[in-house]
Amino acid sequence: MTRVEGRRPMAEGRRLNVVHVCDHLGWEGSRMHGVKRLFAWMIPRFDRARFNVSLISLRRKDLSADTLEEFGIDVSYLARHKFDPGTYAALLKMIESKRADVLHLHGYGATTFGRMCAWKLGVPAILHEHANHTDTPWFQKVADRILAPYTDLAIAVSKSTAEFTTRARLMPEERTKVVYLGAPLDEFARVRSVEEVAAARQALGIAPDVTAIGTITRLMPSKGNQFLVNAAPAILARYPSVRFFIVGEGELQPALEAQARGLGLGDRLVFTGFTRDVAAALSALDLVVFPSLWEGTPLTLFEALAMGKPIVATDADGLLDVLTDGHDALVVPKGDAGALAGAVCRLLDDPRRRQELAAEARRTGARYGIDAFVRKMERLYNLLHEGSRRTRRAGILQEDLSFLDTDR
């Protein structure tokens, strides 16, 4: 593979073409989750006078009920399967057609084929890692070792994810930076009226006199929702009028529903299914629980913080990067339903403590806005475009990147 030398001069007033590449936009039929939701928040917020930001998915067209195209995002689909050797040629052709100035890559396939394209075209490339997956397959290690020299920078969403990126994905530490995501503060931090909250509670079937405990989640193994279900009987024994709400969808829903039936929870624990209006659902809850077993940094955490919700969370990596036990949340050991139940009951016992945690949560949440993340990326893209080709990817390490570490 021959690398293209030199630097494409940027015409006066021309927008920088930034191409994000991802493996896929969720499992078949899934709606607005994870990185797909991040794209929906992030891409429309770039300064359109200076940046032309588009997205390529390696998989089939998204036919779910919620698509990124609804947000005016330019999405292209390669319709390639996971190990399709034709992916490289198809991706290269599309990146060339978009005249990409910077590639921002998400996922194993995207970071593999995308960096091969970056190598071929001499385009700066960012590897963005969203979770600590513990380890990678041997063939991914081979690819990562070969492609590390053609990666300008790796971005990790948490400290443990950064450790995974250097240890398992073989990126040099000096090229790996922790950059926290955030929530749209205009949507989640605004104060909601009594009428809005009442309507949100009614939509979830929460009676006015009920204390609603819940989580906004994907029903998948990392989220640890089985421990919240197991904690429910001990909480109900002390507070019979409490009701639990698990908002979301995912592959573990049948198993979790069977678990709840086995515990005899009946209508005291409700699986509401997917909701598009996460802000409304959060506003309806009196206390939010994150029972995760492992995380990057979940977007719903930033949302709950911005909204000023009292939070009980586990000490899963990623959560601990943002939360401070006893300050803006109560933090308990992961995988311990008894500890979850105890922390929830302590907050139910003490309304004043709930208010204090909620106030501090709001202050913490104000530090993590998606707009601040986008401004960081704009600055990074400009630095990469100006220096990467000219210095053969060495230039970014000569820049002051401390802006990536700041809260704003």
C-alpha positions as CSV (number, residue, x, y, z in Angstrom):
1,M,0.0,0.0,0.0
2,T,1.6,3.3,-1.1
3,R,1.2,6.3,1.0
4,V,0.3,9.7,-0.6
5,E,2.9,12.3,0.3
6,G,2.4,16.0,0.8
7,R,-0.4,18.2,2.0
8,R,-3.4,19.2,0.1
9,P,-3.6,23.0,0.3
10,M,-6.8,24.3,1.7
11,A,-8.6,26.9,-0.4
12,E,-9.5,30.1,1.2
13,G,-12.9,29.8,2.9
14,R,-13.2,26.0,2.2
15,R,-14.8,24.0,4.9
16,L,-12.8,21.2,6.5
17,N,-14.2,17.8,5.4
18,V,-14.4,15.6,8.5
19,V,-15.5,12.0,8.0
20,H,-16.6,9.9,10.9
21,V,-16.6,6.1,10.2
22,C,-18.3,3.6,12.4
23,D,-18.9,-0.2,12.3
24,H,-22.7,0.0,12.6
25,L,-25.5,2.0,14.2
26,G,-26.8,-0.6,16.7
27,W,-28.3,-4.1,16.4
28,E,-31.0,-4.7,13.8
29,G,-34.1,-2.7,14.7
30,S,-32.5,-0.9,17.6
31,R,-33.3,2.8,18.0
32,M,-31.4,5.7,19.5
33,H,-28.6,4.2,21.6
34,G,-24.9,4.5,22.3
35,V,-22.7,5.9,19.6
36,K,-25.7,6.5,17.3
37,R,-27.2,8.8,20.0
38,L,-23.8,10.5,20.3
39,F,-23.7,11.2,16.6
40,A,-27.2,12.6,16.8
41,W,-26.1,15.1,19.5
42,M,-22.6,15.8,18.2
43,I,-22.6,16.1,14.4
44,P,-25.3,18.8,14.0
45,R,-23.4,21.0,16.6
46,F,-20.2,21.5,14.5
47,D,-19.8,24.9,13.0
48,R,-21.2,24.4,9.5
49,A,-19.4,27.5,8.3
50,R,-16.0,25.8,9.0
51,F,-16.7,22.1,9.0
52,N,-18.5,19.7,6.7
53,V,-19.0,16.6,8.9
54,S,-20.4,13.4,7.5
55,L,-20.7,9.7,8.6
56,I,-20.0,6.4,7.0
57,S,-21.3,3.1,8.4
58,L,-19.7,-0.1,7.3
59,R,-23.0,-2.0,7.6
60,R,-26.4,-2.0,6.0
61,K,-28.7,1.0,5.9
62,D,-30.3,1.9,9.2
63,L,-34.0,1.0,8.8
64,S,-35.0,1.5,12.5
65,A,-37.7,3.8,13.7
66,D,-35.1,6.5,14.6
67,T,-32.5,7.4,12.1
68,L,-29.7,9.9,12.0
69,E,-30.9,11.2,8.7
70,E,-33.8,12.8,10.7
71,F,-31.3,15.1,12.2
72,G,-30.0,16.3,8.8
73,I,-26.8,14.1,9.1
74,D,-25.2,13.0,5.9
75,V,-24.9,9.2,6.4
76,S,-23.5,6.7,3.8
77,Y,-23.8,2.9,4.2
78,L,-21.3,0.4,2.7
79,A,-23.5,-2.6,3.4
80,R,-20.5,-4.8,4.1
81,H,-20.4,-7.7,6.6
82,K,-17.9,-7.9,9.4
83,F,-15.0,-9.6,7.7
84,D,-15.7,-8.6,4.1
85,P,-12.3,-8.0,2.4
86,G,-14.1,-5.7,0.0
87,T,-14.7,-3.2,2.8
88,Y,-11.3,-1.5,2.3
89,A,-11.7,-0.7,-1.4
90,A,-15.3,0.5,-0.9
91,L,-14.4,2.7,2.1
92,L,-11.3,4.1,0.3
93,K,-13.5,5.1,-2.7
94,M,-16.1,6.8,-0.5
95,I,-13.5,8.6,1.6
96,E,-11.8,9.9,-1.6
97,S,-15.2,11.0,-3.0
98,K,-15.8,13.0,0.2
99,R,-12.3,14.6,-0.1
100,A,-11.7,13.9,3.6
101,D,-9.3,16.1,5.5
102,V,-9.6,14.2,8.8
103,L,-10.9,10.7,9.6
104,H,-12.5,10.1,13.0
105,L,-13.0,6.4,13.5
106,H,-15.2,4.4,15.9
107,G,-15.2,0.5,16.3
108,Y,-12.8,-2.3,15.4
109,G,-13.7,-2.5,11.7
110,A,-13.8,1.2,11.2
111,T,-10.5,1.8,13.0
112,T,-8.9,-1.0,11.0
113,F,-10.1,-0.2,7.5
114,G,-10.2,3.5,8.2
115,R,-6.6,3.7,9.2
116,M,-5.6,1.6,6.2
117,C,-7.3,4.3,4.1
118,A,-5.6,7.1,6.2
119,W,-2.3,5.4,5.4
120,K,-3.0,5.2,1.7
121,L,-4.3,8.8,1.4
122,G,-2.0,10.5,4.0
123,V,-5.1,11.7,5.9
124,P,-4.9,12.3,9.6
125,A,-6.8,9.7,11.6
126,I,-8.3,9.6,15.1
127,L,-9.1,6.3,16.8
128,H,-12.0,6.8,19.3
129,E,-12.5,4.0,21.8
130,H,-15.8,4.0,23.7
131,A,-15.4,1.2,26.2
132,N,-13.0,-1.0,28.1
133,H,-13.5,-4.4,26.4
134,T,-10.7,-6.0,28.5
135,D,-9.0,-7.6,25.6
136,T,-9.0,-7.9,21.8
137,P,-8.9,-10.9,19.5
138,W,-5.4,-11.9,18.2
139,F,-6.2,-10.7,14.7
140,Q,-7.2,-7.3,16.0
141,K,-3.9,-7.0,17.8
142,V,-2.0,-7.8,14.6
143,A,-3.9,-5.0,12.8
144,D,-3.5,-2.6,15.7
145,R,0.2,-3.1,15.9
146,I,0.7,-2.5,12.2
147,L,-1.6,0.5,12.1
148,A,-0.5,2.3,15.3
149,P,2.1,4.4,13.4
150,Y,-0.7,5.6,11.1
151,T,-2.8,6.9,13.9
152,D,-2.4,10.5,14.9
153,L,-4.3,10.3,18.2
154,A,-6.4,7.9,20.2
155,I,-9.3,9.3,22.2
156,A,-10.7,7.3,25.1
157,V,-14.0,8.1,27.0
158,S,-12.6,7.1,30.4
159,K,-9.3,6.3,32.2
160,S,-9.9,2.6,32.2
161,T,-10.8,2.8,28.5
162,A,-7.5,4.7,27.9
163,E,-5.6,1.9,29.7
164,F,-7.4,-0.7,27.4
165,T,-6.5,1.4,24.4
166,T,-2.8,1.4,25.2
167,R,-2.6,-2.2,26.6
168,A,-4.9,-4.1,24.3
169,R,-5.2,-1.9,21.3
170,L,-1.4,-1.2,21.4
171,M,-1.6,2.6,21.0
172,P,1.4,4.5,22.5
173,E,0.5,6.3,25.8
174,E,1.7,9.6,24.4
175,R,-0.8,9.3,21.6
176,T,-3.7,8.3,23.9
177,K,-5.9,11.0,25.5
178,V,-8.9,10.8,27.8
179,V,-11.6,13.1,26.5
180,Y,-15.0,12.9,28.3
181,L,-18.2,13.2,26.4
182,G,-21.3,15.0,27.8
183,A,-25.0,15.7,27.4
184,P,-26.9,18.5,25.6
185,L,-27.2,20.8,28.5
186,D,-29.8,22.9,26.8
187,E,-32.1,19.9,26.8
188,F,-31.2,18.2,30.1
189,A,-30.1,21.0,32.5
190,R,-33.1,23.3,32.1
191,V,-35.6,23.5,35.0
192,R,-38.8,21.7,34.2
193,S,-42.2,23.0,35.3
194,V,-44.5,21.1,37.7
195,E,-46.8,20.5,34.7
196,E,-44.1,19.0,32.6
197,V,-42.9,16.6,35.3
198,A,-46.5,15.6,36.0
199,A,-47.1,14.8,32.3
200,A,-43.9,12.8,32.1
201,R,-44.9,10.8,35.2
202,Q,-48.3,10.2,33.7
203,A,-46.7,8.9,30.5
204,L,-44.8,6.3,32.4
205,G,-47.8,5.4,34.6
206,I,-46.4,6.8,37.8
207,A,-49.0,7.9,40.3
208,P,-48.6,11.3,42.0
209,D,-47.9,9.8,45.4
210,V,-45.4,7.1,44.2
211,T,-41.7,7.4,44.7
212,A,-40.2,6.3,41.4
213,I,-36.8,4.6,41.3
214,G,-35.4,3.8,37.9
215,T,-32.7,3.6,35.3
216,I,-32.5,4.6,31.6
217,T,-30.5,1.8,30.1
218,R,-29.8,-0.8,27.5
219,L,-30.7,-4.3,28.6
220,M,-27.4,-5.8,28.0
221,P,-24.8,-7.6,30.2
222,S,-22.6,-4.7,31.1
223,K,-25.4,-2.7,32.6
224,G,-26.0,-5.0,35.5
225,N,-29.7,-4.5,35.6
226,Q,-30.2,-7.9,37.2
227,F,-28.8,-6.5,40.4
228,L,-31.3,-3.7,40.4
229,V,-34.1,-6.3,40.0
230,N,-32.6,-8.4,42.8
231,A,-32.4,-5.3,45.0
232,A,-36.0,-4.4,44.6
233,P,-37.6,-6.9,47.2
234,A,-35.4,-5.6,50.0
235,I,-36.3,-2.0,49.2
236,L,-40.0,-2.8,48.9
237,A,-39.9,-4.5,52.3
238,R,-39.1,-1.2,53.9
239,Y,-40.9,1.1,51.4
240,P,-43.9,-0.8,50.0
241,S,-45.2,2.2,48.0
242,V,-42.0,2.5,45.9
243,R,-42.2,1.6,42.3
244,F,-39.3,0.6,39.9
245,F,-39.0,1.6,36.3
246,I,-36.5,0.1,33.9
247,V,-36.6,2.3,30.7
248,G,-34.9,0.8,27.6
249,E,-34.7,-2.2,25.3
250,G,-32.2,-4.9,24.6
251,E,-31.4,-8.6,24.3
252,L,-31.7,-9.3,28.1
253,Q,-35.3,-8.1,28.4
254,P,-36.9,-11.5,28.4
255,A,-34.5,-12.8,31.1
256,L,-34.9,-9.7,33.3
257,E,-38.7,-10.0,33.0
258,A,-38.6,-13.6,34.0
259,Q,-36.3,-12.7,37.0
260,A,-38.8,-10.1,38.1
261,R,-41.7,-12.6,37.8
262,G,-39.7,-15.1,39.8
263,L,-39.3,-12.5,42.6
264,G,-43.0,-11.8,42.6
265,L,-42.5,-8.1,41.8
266,G,-45.6,-7.9,39.6
267,D,-46.5,-4.3,38.7
268,R,-44.1,-2.9,41.2
269,L,-41.3,-3.2,38.6
270,V,-42.2,-2.0,35.2
271,F,-40.2,-2.5,32.0
272,T,-41.3,0.6,30.0
273,G,-39.5,-0.3,26.8
274,F,-37.7,2.3,24.6
275,T,-38.4,6.0,25.0
276,R,-37.2,8.6,22.6
277,D,-37.7,11.4,25.1
278,V,-35.0,10.4,27.7
279,A,-35.2,13.9,29.3
280,A,-38.9,13.5,30.1
281,A,-38.4,9.9,31.4
282,L,-35.5,11.1,33.7
283,S,-37.6,14.0,35.0
284,A,-40.3,11.5,36.0
285,L,-37.9,9.6,38.3
286,D,-37.2,10.5,41.9
287,L,-34.0,8.6,42.2
288,V,-31.8,7.1,39.4
289,V,-29.7,3.9,39.7
290,F,-26.7,2.8,37.6
291,P,-26.1,-0.8,38.5
292,S,-23.4,-1.3,35.9
293,L,-20.7,-4.0,35.9
294,W,-18.5,-2.2,33.4
295,E,-18.7,1.0,31.4
296,G,-17.0,3.6,29.3
297,T,-18.8,6.7,30.5
298,P,-22.5,6.2,29.8
299,L,-24.3,9.1,28.1
300,T,-27.3,8.6,30.5
301,L,-24.9,9.4,33.4
302,F,-24.2,12.8,32.0
303,E,-27.9,13.3,31.4
304,A,-28.9,12.4,35.0
305,L,-26.2,14.6,36.4
306,A,-27.2,17.6,34.2
307,M,-30.8,17.1,35.3
308,G,-29.8,17.1,39.0
309,K,-31.0,13.7,40.0
310,P,-30.0,11.9,43.2
311,I,-27.9,9.0,42.0
312,V,-26.9,5.6,43.3
313,A,-24.2,4.0,41.2
314,T,-21.7,1.1,41.3
315,D,-18.0,1.6,41.3
316,A,-17.8,0.4,37.7
317,D,-14.9,1.9,35.8
318,G,-16.1,4.9,33.8
319,L,-18.7,5.8,36.4
320,L,-15.9,6.5,39.0
321,D,-14.2,8.9,36.5
322,V,-17.1,11.3,36.9
323,L,-18.8,10.6,40.2
324,T,-17.5,11.3,43.7
325,D,-19.0,9.0,46.4
326,G,-20.9,11.0,49.0
327,H,-20.6,14.2,47.0
328,D,-22.8,13.9,43.9
329,A,-23.8,10.2,44.2
330,L,-23.7,7.2,46.5
331,V,-21.3,4.7,45.1
332,V,-21.5,1.0,46.0
333,P,-19.5,-2.1,44.9
334,K,-20.6,-3.5,41.5
335,G,-22.4,-6.9,41.5
336,D,-23.8,-6.4,45.0
337,A,-27.7,-6.2,45.1
338,G,-27.6,-5.8,48.9
339,A,-25.3,-2.8,48.7
340,L,-27.6,-1.2,46.0
341,A,-30.6,-1.8,48.2
342,G,-28.9,-0.3,51.2
343,A,-27.8,2.8,49.4
344,V,-31.3,3.4,48.0
345,C,-32.9,2.9,51.4
346,R,-30.4,5.4,53.0
347,L,-31.6,8.0,50.5
348,L,-35.2,7.2,50.9
349,D,-34.7,7.6,54.7
350,D,-33.2,11.1,54.3
351,P,-35.0,13.5,51.9
352,R,-32.5,16.3,52.8
353,R,-29.6,14.1,51.7
354,R,-31.3,13.4,48.4
355,Q,-31.6,17.1,47.8
356,E,-27.9,17.7,48.6
357,L,-26.8,15.0,46.3
358,A,-29.1,16.3,43.5
359,A,-27.7,19.8,43.8
360,E,-24.1,18.6,43.6
361,A,-25.1,16.3,40.7
362,R,-26.3,19.3,38.8
363,R,-23.1,21.2,39.4
364,T,-21.1,18.2,38.2
365,G,-23.3,17.7,35.2
366,A,-22.7,21.4,34.1
367,R,-19.0,20.5,33.6
368,Y,-19.9,17.9,30.9
369,G,-21.7,19.4,28.0
370,I,-21.7,18.0,24.5
371,D,-21.1,21.4,23.1
372,A,-17.8,21.7,25.0
373,F,-16.8,18.3,23.5
374,V,-17.6,19.5,20.0
375,R,-15.5,22.6,20.4
376,K,-12.5,20.5,21.5
377,M,-12.9,18.3,18.4
378,E,-13.1,21.3,16.1
379,R,-9.8,22.6,17.6
380,L,-8.2,19.1,17.3
381,Y,-9.3,18.7,13.7
382,N,-7.7,22.0,12.7
383,L,-4.5,21.1,14.4
384,L,-4.4,17.7,12.6
385,H,-5.2,19.2,9.3
386,E,-2.5,21.9,9.7
387,G,0.3,19.6,10.9
388,S,-0.3,15.9,10.3
389,R,0.7,15.5,6.6
390,R,3.5,18.1,6.8
391,T,5.2,16.3,9.8
392,R,4.2,12.7,9.0
393,R,1.9,12.5,12.0
394,A,4.6,13.7,14.5
395,G,3.1,17.2,14.6
396,I,0.2,16.6,16.9
397,L,2.6,15.5,19.7
398,Q,4.3,18.9,19.5
399,E,1.1,20.8,20.1
400,D,-0.3,21.8,23.4
401,L,-3.2,19.4,23.8
402,S,-4.1,20.5,27.4
403,F,-7.5,21.8,26.0
404,L,-8.6,18.1,25.7
405,D,-8.2,17.7,29.5
406,T,-10.3,20.6,30.6
407,D,-13.9,20.4,31.7
408,R,-15.0,23.0,29.2
